Amino acid sequence: MRLRLARLTLQRRDLDRWAVIYLIASGLYPFISRQPPSGPWPRLALHAGLALAIWFLPPLARGSRLGAVRLMGEIYLPFIFPLFYSEMEQLGLVFYDFAHSLDPWFIELEEKLFGVQLSLVWSQRWPWPWLHELFEFAYFSYYLFSALVLVLIMTSRRLAPPERWTALRAFMRDLSATMLVCYTLYTFFPVWGPKYFRAGPVTVDGWIFTRIMRHIHEHGAILGAAFPSSHVAATLIPWWHGWKIAPRSRPWLTTLFVLLAAATVYCRYHYVVDVIGGLLLGALILWLGENCGEREPRLPRPRAGG
């Protein structure tokens, strides 16, 4: 029993601990608000249940001999990100209301830095449907970028199988840390973004991906999740890991990443300051993960005869 508990403890990652801390803390945010929303207890119960599951199930899965189960033990947290994102609809208003967002400060800062609000004037000066469609495609690629890099890591011929798992864990560590920091910042420092605060959507026409993104944002966009840009920060992470693992993929990874970052501004999803913040956050997480991240644990060996 002690050996099993020791193995379970050593299979537990920092990202499991971060997720548990985030779940408990975000479940308690409404209780310390000046105007608590109605019915916070069911949300807290959900968070507590998820925290308990994360504390035990991923470590158990990582010790499985089945590759698929082991894989899910490593990559489970991004599957919970949609829940975290959807909760920003309430958490983003726990400490601020719409009238007191930080958008005016960001608009003033952007105008001081660039002389204009680029998220407004860019699409007005280049009102080309083909460019709008290209940028909306790039913005949409955010939902696939990490999955593509995951495939590159797990199919890499440059890495031996044990090295692939090590690279995968480093990737998940950095991606998870980035998104959890973003969700925390969105709660305490909500910024709506140019599209929702004043400017409205881009009036330039487009085609397939323009309509796809319009549908997504009409039915799933959350206010207050603009700074830093999670699209930029959470795409910088797979871009960097893909850059290291798959040199032949560097051209298309880099092209797509640059287009995505530009799309956040052209399509009025973010201020330029949000993009800069996303780059800085992603770079900081990568540095911390490389220099301060946890090392591979050594599992205890059973005693002879025991």
C-alpha positions in Angstrom: 0.0 0.0 0.0 2.8 2.4 0.9 4.5 1.7 -2.4 1.3 2.3 -4.3 0.8 5.6 -2.5 4.4 6.6 -3.1 4.0 5.8 -6.8 0.8 7.8 -7.0 2.4 10.8 -5.3 5.4 10.7 -7.7 3.1 10.5 -10.7 1.4 13.7 -9.6 2.6 16.7 -11.6 2.8 20.4 -10.8 0.1 21.0 -13.3 -2.3 18.8 -11.3 -1.5 20.9 -8.2 -2.0 24.2 -10.2 -5.3 23.0 -11.5 -6.5 22.0 -8.0 -5.5 25.4 -6.6 -7.2 27.2 -9.5 -10.4 25.2 -9.1 -10.7 25.9 -5.4 -9.7 29.6 -5.6 -12.1 30.3 -8.5 -14.9 28.5 -6.8 -14.4 30.8 -3.8 -14.1 34.1 -5.8 -17.9 34.8 -5.8 -18.0 34.6 -2.0 -15.5 37.4 -1.5 -17.2 39.6 -4.1 -19.0 42.8 -3.0 -22.1 41.6 -4.9 -22.0 37.8 -4.8 -23.9 36.1 -7.7 -26.9 34.0 -6.8 -26.3 30.3 -6.4 -22.5 30.0 -5.9 -22.6 26.8 -4.0 -23.3 24.4 -7.0 -20.3 25.9 -8.8 -18.1 25.4 -5.7 -19.3 21.8 -5.4 -18.5 21.2 -9.1 -15.0 22.7 -8.6 -14.4 20.6 -5.5 -15.4 17.4 -7.3 -13.1 18.2 -10.3 -10.3 19.0 -7.9 -10.7 15.7 -6.2 -10.8 13.9 -9.5 -7.7 15.7 -10.7 -5.8 14.8 -7.5 -6.2 11.1 -8.1 -7.2 10.1 -11.6 -4.4 11.6 -13.8 -1.6 10.2 -11.6 -3.3 6.8 -11.8 -3.7 7.1 -15.5 0.0 8.0 -15.9 1.0 4.7 -14.3 -1.1 2.6 -16.8 0.4 0.2 -19.2 -2.1 1.3 -21.8 -0.7 4.0 -24.0 -4.1 5.7 -24.6 -4.9 5.9 -20.9 -1.4 7.1 -20.1 -1.8 9.8 -22.8 -5.0 11.0 -21.3 -3.3 11.3 -17.9 -0.9 13.7 -19.5 -3.2 15.8 -21.7 -6.4 15.9 -19.7 -6.3 19.5 -18.5 -6.9 21.3 -21.9 -10.2 19.4 -22.1 -11.3 21.3 -19.0 -10.3 24.7 -20.5 -13.7 25.2 -22.2 -15.3 25.1 -18.7 -12.8 27.6 -17.3 -13.4 29.9 -20.3 -17.2 29.7 -20.0 -17.0 30.6 -16.3 -15.4 33.9 -17.3 -18.9 35.1 -18.1 -19.5 35.3 -14.3 -16.0 35.5 -12.9 -15.1 38.4 -15.1 -17.8 40.4 -13.3 -17.0 39.3 -9.8 -14.8 42.3 -9.0 -15.7 44.7 -11.9 -18.8 45.6 -13.9 -18.8 46.4 -17.6 -18.5 50.2 -17.0 -15.4 49.8 -15.0 -13.3 47.5 -17.2 -9.7 48.5 -18.0 -10.4 49.1 -21.7 -10.1 52.9 -21.5 -6.7 52.6 -20.0 -5.6 50.2 -22.7 -7.0 52.4 -25.5 -5.1 55.4 -24.1 -1.9 53.4 -23.9 -2.2 52.1 -27.4 -2.8 55.6 -28.8 0.2 56.9 -26.9 2.4 54.1 -28.3 1.3 54.0 -31.9 -0.6 57.3 -32.4 -3.8 55.5 -33.4 -5.8 52.6 -32.2 -4.6 50.0 -34.7 -7.4 47.6 -34.0 -9.8 50.1 -35.5 -7.8 51.7 -38.4 -6.1 48.6 -39.8 -9.3 47.0 -41.3 -10.5 50.4 -42.4 -7.3 51.1 -44.4 -7.0 47.5 -45.8 -10.7 46.5 -46.3 -9.9 43.5 -48.4 -12.2 40.4 -48.1 -9.4 38.0 -49.0 -7.2 39.4 -46.2 -10.1 39.3 -43.7 -10.7 35.7 -44.6 -7.0 34.8 -44.3 -6.9 36.3 -40.8 -10.1 34.7 -39.6 -8.6 31.3 -40.8 -5.4 32.0 -38.8 -7.4 33.0 -35.8 -9.5 29.8 -36.1 -6.2 27.7 -36.3 -5.7 28.5 -32.6 -8.2 25.7 -31.8 -6.0 23.2 -33.7 -2.5 24.5 -33.2 -1.7 22.6 -29.9 -3.2 19.4 -31.2 -1.0 19.5 -34.3 2.1 20.1 -32.2 1.0 17.2 -30.0 1.0 15.0 -33.0 4.4 16.2 -34.1 5.8 15.4 -30.6 4.4 11.9 -30.4 5.4 11.0 -33.9 8.8 12.6 -33.9 11.6 10.4 -35.3 14.2 12.6 -33.7 13.1 11.4 -30.3 13.2 8.0 -28.7 9.8 7.0 -27.2 10.8 7.9 -23.6 12.0 11.3 -24.9 8.6 11.9 -26.6 6.8 11.5 -23.3 9.3 13.9 -21.6 8.7 16.4 -24.4 4.9 16.0 -24.1 5.0 16.6 -20.4 7.0 19.8 -20.8 4.6 21.0 -23.5 1.5 20.3 -21.3 3.2 21.9 -18.3 3.8 25.2 -20.2 0.5 25.2 -22.0 -1.5 24.5 -18.8 0.4 27.1 -16.8 -0.2 29.8 -19.5 -3.9 29.2 -19.6 -4.4 29.1 -15.9 -2.5 32.4 -15.5 -4.7 33.9 -18.3 -7.9 32.8 -16.6 -6.8 34.3 -13.3 -5.8 37.6 -14.9 -9.2 37.8 -16.7 -10.9 37.6 -13.3 -9.0 40.3 -11.6 -8.2 42.5 -14.6 -11.0 42.2 -17.1 -10.5 43.9 -20.5 -13.4 43.4 -23.1 -11.4 44.2 -26.2 -12.1 46.6 -29.1 -14.8 44.5 -30.7 -17.0 44.4 -27.6 -16.1 47.6 -25.8 -16.8 50.3 -28.4 -15.8 49.5 -32.0 -18.0 46.6 -32.9 -17.0 43.9 -35.4 -15.0 44.4 -38.6 -17.3 45.5 -41.4 -15.1 43.9 -44.1 -16.8 40.9 -45.8 -15.3 37.4 -45.9 -16.2 33.8 -46.7 -16.1 30.4 -44.9 -13.9 31.1 -41.9 -15.3 34.6 -41.5 -18.7 33.1 -41.0 -17.4 30.3 -38.7 -15.7 32.8 -36.4 -18.8 35.0 -36.5 -20.9 32.1 -35.4 -18.4 31.1 -32.6 -18.3 34.7 -31.2 -22.1 35.1 -31.4 -22.7 32.0 -29.4 -19.6 31.5 -27.2 -17.5 34.7 -26.8 -16.9 35.9 -23.3 -16.4 39.5 -22.3 -13.4 40.4 -20.2 -10.9 37.9 -21.6 -8.7 40.2 -23.8 -5.5 40.9 -21.8 -3.2 39.2 -22.2 -4.2 37.5 -25.4 -4.5 33.8 -24.7 -4.6 33.2 -28.4 -1.1 34.6 -28.7 0.3 33.3 -25.4 -1.1 29.8 -25.8 0.0 29.6 -29.4 3.5 30.8 -28.6 3.8 27.7 -26.4 3.2 25.0 -29.0 5.1 27.1 -31.6 8.2 27.0 -29.5 7.9 23.3 -28.6 7.2 22.5 -32.3 10.2 24.6 -33.3 12.4 22.4 -31.1 11.0 19.1 -32.0 10.2 19.4 -35.7 12.6 21.6 -37.6 11.0 20.8 -41.0 7.7 22.2 -39.7 9.2 25.5 -38.6 8.2 27.5 -41.8 4.5 26.7 -41.6 4.3 26.9 -37.8 5.9 30.3 -37.8 3.8 31.6 -40.7 0.6 30.5 -39.0 1.7 31.9 -35.7 2.5 35.3 -37.1 -0.8 35.4 -39.0 -2.7 34.5 -35.9 -1.1 37.2 -33.9 -1.9 39.8 -36.6 -5.4 38.5 -36.9 -6.2 39.3 -33.2 -5.7 43.0 -34.0 -7.1 43.2 -37.6 -10.3 41.4 -36.6 -10.7 43.6 -33.5 -10.5 40.7 -31.0 -7.6 42.4 -29.1 -5.6 45.6 -28.7 -2.0 45.5 -29.8 -1.1 45.8 -26.1 -2.9 42.5 -25.5 -0.7 40.8 -28.1 2.4 42.2 -26.5 1.2 41.0 -23.1 0.5 37.5 -24.6 4.0 37.3 -26.1 5.6 38.4 -22.8 3.5 36.0 -20.7 4.2 33.1 -23.0 7.9 33.8 -23.0 8.0 34.1 -19.2 6.2 30.7 -18.8 8.6 29.1 -21.3 11.6 30.5 -19.4 10.2 29.4 -16.0 9.3 26.0 -17.3 12.8 25.4 -18.7 14.7 26.8 -15.7 12.4 26.1 -12.7 10.1 23.3 -13.9 9.9 20.0 -12.1 12.3 17.2 -13.1 11.3 13.6 -14.0 10.6 11.7 -10.7 12.3 8.4 -9.9 9.7 5.9 -8.8 10.7 3.8 -5.8 11.7 0.2 -6.2 9.9 -2.5 -4.2 11.9 -4.1 -1.5 13.2 -7.6 -2.0 10.7 -10.1 -0.9 8.1 -7.3 -0.4 
